[in-house]
Amino acid sequence: MPWHGKLLLDNLRVTFKLWQARQHPSDCPTCREIWGAKKAPTTFDDYCARYPDLDHGAKRHLTMKWSPGLTAAEVAERSGQPLSRVRLAIANNVLRHSVSGKRKYVSRTDATLWVAHRCPTGESRFSWIAVDTAAKRYLFTTREVWQLIAQGALESREGTAGAQRGLTYVRPQQCEQLRKEIGFTEKQAAARLHITVSRLRELLNGLNWRGAPKIPFVTLQAVKKRLDSRAGYDLREAAAELKTTVAWVEEHIAAGTVRVSRAKWDRRRRYLSEPMMERLRQARRSNAKREPASALPADALSVSQAAREAGVSIATIGKWAEASELPRFHTPVGWRYRRRSVRARAKRYWQDVRFLRATPPAWLQSALPSNENS
């Protein structure tokens, strides 16, 4: 496109007028963070030089109608709680607020989170957690928690009774807020998850993250869930680990020897957990001690061989066996099926098959009626 990559002055003029009309007060912390040390632009040329490089969220904030948030009375009305409870939560720093003029305001997001946490006031013993617990839950180091306490960013208190005596406690709501504000560098995030930076970058692909200078806490939680869900072997990796074929692994899956798991973040990915892999290793060891081929009937078929003989999938063979429609017997090398039983069940299947383009096995094609005149 001829305009691609070029600034559209008409658009910039419109957004500049809208920004001037809705310009937020000088004490708006988000605006100060967006414009940085240079402060807000004073001319249109300065605006044109700085505005296009901002991310989409910053541009939306600059042009939206300014609202300091909700007053304590509005929070009480929305949450259905007494006004005294809201004020107590604000006083205890459980409900984060900002001050504009002489009034205190709570953002809609913080009010929603406060309600989701069942409107705590900060007075109960459940409103405090130990320093070690805070470090583990919110992915701080213990040293970082103590530094935040020393800086006054975290409110703390000393336990005085029972097992709490002598321990230092902090508020979990403040820890959560600080963790979201501080974020992580790639190095810090990788260290918290005990993986390499390159591995972290792979796991970040596809997540709803814009690549900001710091990785948000919620994004790191999503990476951890993704990392936990990937713990296992897909079918090709399992076959390589066991030095066998994928068909052999699928045969044992169909026979019920192992159970396949699926990643929550990608239902298409099938994998085998470590306990399932141990079952397959035991099956491989039993194969090494299996009976000689002469001990098995001459027409004994494996699951994959039975599927090819009947012209259906391995899953269909499994369904027939579970429904007692196809006899099978267990051997040291897995389930086996008699050829005559497979052919008898296959004949019934292909007589009533619903798929017009399906092709029956070669041994059965001559026995089935022709569909040319249908």
Legacy VTK file of the C-alpha trace (Angstrom):
# vtk DataFile Version 3.0
C-alpha trace
ASCII
DATASET POLYDATA
POINTS 374 float
0.000 0.000 0.000
1.380 3.478 -0.805
0.410 4.793 2.663
1.887 1.897 4.618
4.325 3.049 7.302
3.536 6.750 6.863
1.945 9.002 9.466
-1.541 10.227 8.613
-1.662 13.865 9.674
-5.457 13.949 9.544
-5.642 11.176 12.128
-3.045 12.860 14.301
-4.969 16.150 14.219
-8.170 14.385 15.302
-6.493 12.530 18.178
-4.620 15.701 19.215
-7.873 17.649 19.511
-9.525 14.786 21.367
-6.569 14.524 23.749
-6.664 18.261 24.438
-10.407 18.168 25.074
-10.139 15.210 27.451
-6.717 15.922 28.930
-6.390 14.346 32.341
-5.245 16.289 35.441
-1.520 16.625 36.036
-1.708 14.230 39.004
-2.893 11.286 36.850
-0.192 8.626 37.511
-0.856 6.721 34.286
-0.387 9.816 32.128
2.838 10.652 33.948
4.101 7.135 33.289
3.138 7.339 29.604
4.836 10.655 28.866
7.832 10.005 31.135
10.364 12.622 32.225
9.643 14.872 29.219
6.089 15.382 30.508
3.107 15.953 28.217
3.637 17.550 24.754
3.015 21.266 24.528
2.866 21.618 20.729
1.337 19.646 17.864
4.782 18.918 16.397
5.975 17.486 19.720
2.772 15.407 19.900
3.346 14.051 16.354
6.878 13.035 17.277
5.927 11.111 20.433
2.349 9.846 20.074
2.739 7.288 17.199
5.325 5.212 19.126
2.992 4.652 22.091
1.288 1.272 22.439
-2.434 0.888 21.829
-3.366 0.793 25.521
-1.555 4.075 26.239
-3.265 5.799 23.300
-6.666 4.643 24.552
-5.939 5.947 28.028
-4.864 9.364 26.772
-8.050 9.918 24.759
-10.603 8.403 27.113
-12.780 10.573 29.341
-11.031 11.109 32.646
-12.598 9.566 35.700
-10.821 9.507 39.063
-12.668 6.315 40.000
-15.366 5.450 42.494
-15.941 7.164 45.810
-16.297 5.090 48.968
-20.079 5.562 48.824
-20.189 4.317 45.210
-18.072 1.267 46.098
-20.433 0.504 48.991
-23.450 0.792 46.677
-21.911 -1.481 44.033
-20.710 -4.119 46.493
-23.738 -4.058 48.777
-21.485 -3.503 51.795
-21.841 -0.875 54.550
-19.952 2.364 53.963
-18.060 1.812 57.235
-16.660 -1.501 55.892
-15.413 0.169 52.695
-13.745 2.973 54.665
-12.107 0.441 57.000
-10.725 -1.493 54.000
-9.342 1.759 52.548
-7.788 2.745 55.881
-6.082 -0.663 56.183
-4.748 -0.428 52.584
-6.645 -3.576 51.637
-8.635 -1.561 49.105
-6.150 0.461 47.082
-7.119 4.065 46.450
-5.816 7.325 45.027
-6.285 10.867 46.226
-7.479 13.633 43.933
-8.036 16.943 45.601
-9.361 16.141 49.054
-11.245 12.983 48.134
-10.223 9.350 47.942
-11.105 7.298 44.872
-10.996 3.584 44.117
-10.541 2.352 40.550
-13.256 0.146 39.114
-10.747 -2.685 38.673
-9.659 -2.562 42.313
-13.280 -2.405 43.464
-14.110 -5.483 41.369
-11.121 -7.394 42.778
-12.078 -6.378 46.325
-15.568 -7.783 45.844
-14.135 -10.954 44.276
-11.998 -11.414 47.413
-15.206 -11.230 49.514
-14.705 -7.651 50.669
-11.937 -8.111 53.268
-11.350 -5.344 55.808
-7.854 -6.346 56.885
-8.891 -6.930 60.490
-9.023 -10.743 60.521
-6.021 -13.051 60.910
-6.592 -14.272 57.343
-5.651 -10.794 56.087
-1.992 -11.457 56.926
0.528 -14.001 55.628
4.086 -14.757 56.715
7.039 -13.302 54.818
8.136 -16.731 53.552
4.591 -17.498 52.352
4.363 -14.132 50.569
7.690 -14.737 48.828
6.603 -18.184 47.635
3.060 -17.248 46.591
3.906 -14.029 44.713
7.319 -15.091 43.345
9.431 -12.662 45.350
12.683 -13.550 47.026
12.649 -13.250 50.804
15.200 -10.463 50.518
12.917 -8.510 48.164
10.015 -8.784 50.626
12.166 -7.418 53.448
13.318 -4.551 51.211
9.699 -3.636 50.385
8.897 -3.633 54.094
11.888 -1.367 54.809
10.821 1.014 52.015
7.309 1.251 53.461
5.712 -0.272 50.361
4.504 -3.251 52.406
2.669 -2.931 55.684
3.841 -5.482 58.263
3.204 -6.598 61.807
4.745 -8.981 64.337
2.959 -12.065 65.605
2.374 -12.034 69.341
0.583 -15.263 70.234
1.243 -18.983 69.896
3.086 -20.184 66.818
2.876 -16.656 65.336
5.063 -15.160 68.050
8.183 -13.527 66.590
7.124 -13.964 62.927
6.638 -11.041 60.538
3.405 -10.865 58.559
2.401 -8.800 55.512
-0.865 -8.186 53.666
-1.444 -10.493 50.646
-3.452 -7.815 48.793
-0.497 -5.442 48.912
1.880 -8.202 47.778
-0.386 -8.947 44.819
-0.641 -5.290 43.830
3.124 -4.760 44.073
3.826 -7.904 42.084
1.550 -6.698 39.284
3.153 -3.252 39.281
6.768 -4.429 39.403
6.582 -7.305 36.902
9.600 -9.419 35.893
12.531 -9.153 33.569
13.132 -12.169 31.341
16.061 -13.224 33.523
14.028 -12.957 36.730
11.060 -14.817 35.219
13.291 -17.630 33.933
14.968 -17.944 37.340
11.590 -18.123 39.122
10.450 -20.933 36.805
13.856 -22.701 36.838
14.175 -22.658 33.042
16.427 -20.922 30.538
15.578 -17.576 28.951
15.285 -19.192 25.506
12.834 -21.752 26.917
10.839 -18.913 28.505
10.574 -17.129 25.162
9.178 -20.304 23.563
6.501 -20.576 26.247
5.583 -16.896 25.900
4.669 -17.389 22.236
0.922 -17.234 21.737
0.127 -15.706 25.125
-1.785 -12.429 25.364
1.308 -10.381 26.083
2.552 -7.323 24.222
6.236 -7.688 24.972
6.415 -4.831 27.492
9.740 -4.146 29.256
8.523 -6.199 32.237
6.571 -9.447 32.109
3.312 -9.131 34.110
2.627 -11.477 37.012
-0.521 -12.931 35.387
1.487 -13.739 32.252
4.086 -15.556 34.321
1.304 -17.547 36.000
0.028 -18.553 32.536
3.559 -19.598 31.526
3.837 -21.739 34.664
0.548 -23.490 33.870
1.700 -24.039 30.304
5.029 -25.387 31.539
3.294 -27.807 33.927
0.929 -29.015 31.212
3.827 -29.765 28.857
5.419 -32.203 31.311
5.314 -35.411 29.301
6.101 -37.070 25.982
4.108 -36.786 22.797
3.699 -40.016 20.825
6.776 -39.484 18.654
8.932 -38.575 21.669
7.609 -41.621 23.553
8.435 -43.912 20.619
11.950 -42.452 20.369
12.484 -42.804 24.125
11.406 -46.461 24.051
13.217 -47.174 20.752
10.070 -48.454 19.100
7.480 -47.226 16.593
4.558 -44.833 16.978
2.233 -47.663 15.863
3.408 -49.762 18.822
2.628 -46.891 21.226
-0.804 -46.343 19.661
-1.513 -50.060 19.916
-0.958 -49.983 23.673
-3.077 -46.841 23.975
-5.937 -48.596 22.175
-5.453 -51.692 24.333
-5.783 -49.588 27.513
-2.237 -50.147 28.740
-1.704 -46.396 29.087
-3.882 -43.303 29.207
-3.241 -40.262 27.019
-3.391 -36.753 28.524
-4.118 -33.506 26.724
-2.693 -30.054 27.423
-5.371 -27.666 28.702
-3.968 -24.812 26.651
-3.850 -26.918 23.474
-6.362 -29.787 23.324
-4.785 -31.027 20.107
-1.556 -31.970 21.848
-1.628 -35.529 23.228
1.125 -36.616 25.576
2.061 -39.401 27.984
2.970 -38.596 31.584
5.937 -40.198 33.335
3.806 -42.874 35.102
2.329 -43.869 31.728
5.810 -44.033 30.229
6.830 -46.382 33.038
3.957 -48.689 32.061
5.201 -48.730 28.490
8.735 -49.519 29.677
7.369 -52.481 31.603
5.510 -53.589 28.469
8.753 -53.373 26.493
10.563 -55.462 29.106
7.825 -58.087 28.991
8.140 -58.144 25.193
11.764 -59.184 25.568
10.587 -62.229 27.553
7.576 -62.985 25.388
6.649 -66.451 24.324
7.931 -67.707 20.976
5.744 -66.994 17.975
4.926 -70.681 17.629
3.127 -70.563 21.006
0.511 -68.160 19.598
-2.244 -69.269 17.207
-1.355 -68.863 13.557
-4.260 -66.482 12.938
-3.635 -64.273 16.003
-3.623 -60.574 15.016
-2.440 -57.528 16.930
-4.650 -54.443 17.240
-3.062 -52.720 14.246
-3.151 -55.908 12.162
-6.822 -56.475 13.060
-7.612 -52.890 12.032
-5.970 -53.380 8.640
-7.697 -56.728 8.194
-11.130 -55.225 8.902
-10.460 -51.979 7.020
-11.286 -49.791 10.062
-9.369 -47.744 12.618
-7.658 -49.031 15.742
-10.237 -47.144 17.847
-13.077 -49.027 16.125
-11.442 -52.376 16.933
-11.208 -51.248 20.570
-14.900 -50.272 20.614
-15.932 -53.646 19.190
-13.885 -55.458 21.823
-15.227 -53.355 24.716
-18.795 -53.946 23.520
-18.126 -57.725 23.463
-18.726 -57.752 19.714
-15.210 -58.989 18.940
-13.525 -61.705 21.052
-9.943 -61.089 22.127
-7.412 -62.766 24.392
-4.464 -61.418 26.339
-0.879 -62.463 25.647
2.489 -61.287 26.982
2.711 -59.000 23.936
-0.741 -57.453 24.343
-4.262 -58.195 23.144
-4.678 -60.542 20.174
-7.652 -61.187 17.884
-8.511 -64.263 15.777
-8.584 -63.532 12.059
-11.904 -65.345 11.533
-13.556 -63.323 14.340
-12.258 -60.056 12.853
-13.562 -60.976 9.387
-16.957 -62.013 10.750
-17.392 -58.674 12.556
-16.059 -56.753 9.548
-18.670 -58.334 7.250
-21.497 -57.080 9.466
-19.897 -53.641 9.596
-19.434 -53.249 5.843
-22.952 -54.413 5.040
-24.408 -51.396 6.872
-21.601 -48.853 6.417
-22.914 -45.300 6.101
-19.941 -43.797 4.259
-20.417 -44.117 0.494
-16.780 -43.441 -0.321
-15.426 -45.964 2.204
-13.404 -48.781 0.665
-13.716 -52.269 2.209
-10.668 -54.544 2.441
-9.675 -56.472 -0.677
-10.730 -59.880 0.683
-14.282 -58.562 1.246
-14.858 -56.498 -1.926
-15.874 -59.480 -4.073
-18.339 -60.721 -1.469
-20.220 -57.428 -1.105
-23.032 -56.438 -3.542
-22.089 -53.836 -6.165
-23.331 -50.256 -5.691
-22.953 -49.246 -9.339
-26.734 -49.296 -9.984
-27.662 -47.564 -6.736
LINES 1 375
374 0 1 2 3 4 5 6 7 8 9 10 11 12 13 14 15 16 17 18 19 20 21 22 23 24 25 26 27 28 29 30 31 32 33 34 35 36 37 38 39 40 41 42 43 44 45 46 47 48 49 50 51 52 53 54 55 56 57 58 59 60 61 62 63 64 65 66 67 68 69 70 71 72 73 74 75 76 77 78 79 80 81 82 83 84 85 86 87 88 89 90 91 92 93 94 95 96 97 98 99 100 101 102 103 104 105 106 107 108 109 110 111 112 113 114 115 116 117 118 119 120 121 122 123 124 125 126 127 128 129 130 131 132 133 134 135 136 137 138 139 140 141 142 143 144 145 146 147 148 149 150 151 152 153 154 155 156 157 158 159 160 161 162 163 164 165 166 167 168 169 170 171 172 173 174 175 176 177 178 179 180 181 182 183 184 185 186 187 188 189 190 191 192 193 194 195 196 197 198 199 200 201 202 203 204 205 206 207 208 209 210 211 212 213 214 215 216 217 218 219 220 221 222 223 224 225 226 227 228 229 230 231 232 233 234 235 236 237 238 239 240 241 242 243 244 245 246 247 248 249 250 251 252 253 254 255 256 257 258 259 260 261 262 263 264 265 266 267 268 269 270 271 272 273 274 275 276 277 278 279 280 281 282 283 284 285 286 287 288 289 290 291 292 293 294 295 296 297 298 299 300 301 302 303 304 305 306 307 308 309 310 311 312 313 314 315 316 317 318 319 320 321 322 323 324 325 326 327 328 329 330 331 332 333 334 335 336 337 338 339 340 341 342 343 344 345 346 347 348 349 350 351 352 353 354 355 356 357 358 359 360 361 362 363 364 365 366 367 368 369 370 371 372 373
